[in-house]
Every structure is written in C-alpha cells, then in structure tokens.
Amino acid sequence: MIEEVRELEPLREDWQRLAEAAGSPFSTYEWAETWWRHYGAGRELHLLRCRDDAGRAFAILPLFLARSRPVRILRLVGQGAADQLMPICAPQDADAAAAALHEALRDGLAGWQALIADRLPGEEWAERLGGRALDRTPSPVLEAGGASFDDWLATRSKNFRDQVKRRERKLAKSHELAFRLTDDPARLDEDLGTLIRLHRERWGDASGSFEGGREEFHRDFARVALDRGWLRLWTLELDGRPAASWLGYRFGGDEWYYQAGRDPELEREAVGFVLMAHTVRAALDDGVARYRLLLGGEGYKDRFANADHGLHTTMLGRGVLGQVLAVGAETAATRPALRARLKRFAR
C-alpha cells in the first residue's frame, strides 16, 4: 500500500527508523526537516509511505514539487545541500521501494511531468529508477573492512606512508599541535564559524557550500547532529590558533566527510592533509566500516580512497513536455553550457 502524506511530522517515527536502516545522514528525518524549513517555502510536499502486507512501513519516498511551470518537476527532499540522496529504506527493500515509486508515478502523482533524482548512490539505484542519465559524479570511499588505521596505512604507497608520518611530526616539532573534536554545544557556533571562515579563505568564490542561505541551514543541522551524536567537527590548532577544520558526520557505522577549510598561509605546512589523516585515523581506530569522501573527484581524495561507486543523477519524463525535457536534458548532460542552464531551470 502507498500512502501520500503532505506533512513531515506524521512520518517522523517511521522515517527515523528507516533512516537508520538506510545508513545515510542525508536520509534522516532531521536533515529533511531542517532542509524543508530553509528551502520549502511555497512548495508542495508529496511524501509517500510504503507499507507491506502486514501494514509495516518499509520505505519513504520523500518527494516535493520543485517547479510547476512550464513543467511540473518532482525532486527528492534535501537536494542541493545533500551529497547523496535516495528513497529511504533498508538495502533489502530497495527494489520494492523503486517499484512503489514507479506505481505512484504511473498513477500521475502530483500531476508530474518530470522527476529528477539527484546524486543516487551507485549504479543500482539509477538502474532501478530508470530514465535518462544526466550526470555521474565521483564519490570516493575508503572501504575499511575492519582494518585499523595502521593496517590500512600499510596498504598505501611508501611515499604516502612517509608523508602521513613526516608531516604531522614536522608540525608537532615546530608548533604546539592539537586536534580538537567539538563536543560542547557552547563552542559549536564558534567552531562552525571557524570552519566556514577557513573554507572561504581557502576556496573563495570557487565553492558555494555555505553561500545563498546554506550557512544558516548547516548551522541549524549541526546543532541537531551534535545533540544526536552524529556531528564530527574537528579543528587543528597550531599554538592555540585554528589552522584547519573538518566537518563530517558519523552515521550508520560510516564516517561521512562533508567539507573542510584551511589557512591558505599555511599551505606549505600541509595542515589540511595532516587533519584529514587524523580524521581517518580516529574513524578507523573507532571501527567505522567506511570513510566516505563524498561528492567530487579531487585528487587528494584518491590518495585516501580505495573504491568509488559514483553518484548518479537520472531524469524520468511523462507526457510530451516531460519526454521532450528528459531527452533535452540527456543531450545537455554532455555539454557544460547547456547543463548549467538545465540546472538553473530545474531548481
């Protein structure tokens, strides 16, 4: 049975249970609720709760109407800020969840003409949903397999192993080096402000991670994540001064690296690399299954990762307008200028 729900709150209990099974912080009720408060004004929710024959909810399909003219476009709640999205269910229920979505679409959910499913993890979800492929983005991961940091480090090149050890030793020799994990709510705003400042100083206009209202969104979610025990906000300090910062989440047995920043004046000291290595050490020695480096194929990520299943965006079309848009979008996916115009149109 598929039940359409137009508000988040009635789904809270089922959503929280299913998010634990899905294993992603971007699938949590808390992420969706925070996102909707910041970005949902004037939009329609079309949430689907899928129940089995016993009446137990096995999936939630978190959709909203992103655009109504000239084409009615459905998207997944949380898009844009989330590095990964998907229907919310346990892995063993993924096929049933996809089938339920197709059934709802066949029945004309919300009068839809196009559905854009952003940043689906791996090829499996894209294949289940079908449609036309719009994008494939790297999403590297360190599959730990139960290894400790030292065991994992032994699998890397000698040059990499030497850099991990030598660079931290050098910093500790020339400075008072400290790694600090934010665990005090009274320090959260300041520490998050440090991350955002260092990120902007390093990347400037090249990154929009905290622009256009996103800073307020991330501050709100960080408060919730700290309260739930998910937040991982590290600061590397030299002589008591912040030099690098790292933001992520620990959820579903995995470490999810979201964003980082560092003082550009300390580029030669490799403070960003040293902090990244420290977060990997802390995660693996705590027994996490995977350290996910998430969206983007930057070269430094490949030095830590040993797998990459990618993030896939796909688009389904219905009716003449929807089909024309889907075909045009697939064509635009190979042309950067057209792809940028499509993204602006589909917001």
Summary of the structure (lengths in Angstrom):
residues: 347
radius of gyration: 21.1
end to end distance: 30.5
largest distance: 67.0
contacts: 1113
relative contact order: 0.16
helix: 48%
strand: 27%
